[in-house]
Amino acid sequence: MNNGSRIIVYVCGPVLFLRAAVLGLRKFGVEQDKIHYEFFGPALNLEQN
């Protein structure tokens, strides 16, 4: 992603939304440490099945 080091993303929402959003951002080249998220609901790891 062009200028990827300048991008910081904050998202919040339910688990399924966040999982899709984070995976989509990663596919577009946003680095994991630039993606920040907060769940609506119980805290879980996005990478869990």
Buried (B, 14 or more C-beta within 10 A) or exposed (E): EEEEEEBEEEEEBEBEBBBEBBEEBEEEEBBEEBBEBEBEEEEEEBEEE
